[in-house]
Amino acid sequence: MPVTDARRGVVVLPVYNEVETVSGVVDAVRKVFPGEVIVVDDGSTDGTSSLLAGRSDIRVITHDTNLGYGRSLIDGFDAALKAGAGAVVTMDCDGQHEPAHIPEFLAALDECAIASGSRYLPGSRRVGTAPPERQDVNRRVTAVINEVTGWSITDAFCGFKSYRAEALSQLSLTEPGYAMPLELWAQAYRAGLCVVERPVERIYFDGDRSFGQDLDDPDRRFRYYLRVWEEALGRDDG
């Protein structure tokens, strides 16, 4: 593995069927970030793959089938670390994250090992309306995390994050689905990692987007999140 350069950041973008937004997001990332961009295409079937194949300014990792949001991030982390990244930034590619925040998320790593976006801080601008049931599940899960960790975070699920490479190297993530952030939070807590939040926009364009795997039911989704959280807290990775 190459020697990690603490000054070198890598942006990781998980993508699944984002043909309408992926080009604009990557273009916007490129305007503010000159380093390596890794796009993990999680088995897209809508033309996203063809758009990505036509670009020479990104590295694309392709899953032949849809393996899950968590698996995409895990594979992106692994690729970034093997490339010698000193820091990793993740953001979604559906138009709900503003790439202009990338430099400040990298700078926040001077303060803590993980900087996590929050759509619920006072400085978080609102665009569109978040589905109430999603806000409720997020609020309930965030409260559970804070009760254990004492972090006082406000948003358990924002995909806009930055990580020091050495922090990611301490984690052993395996959850392939949408609950991977709960596994990450649990392992970060157990590793004693410092976490700080930064405000990001709360942008919602598609309130009907499905979680799949019968997880559109909020109670079932909440139970799934708690199961992953509790298993990760009790897991012995050593």
Order of alpha helices (4+ residues) and beta strands (2+ residues): beta-alpha-beta-alpha-beta-alpha-beta-alpha-beta-beta-alpha-beta-alpha-alpha-beta-beta-alpha
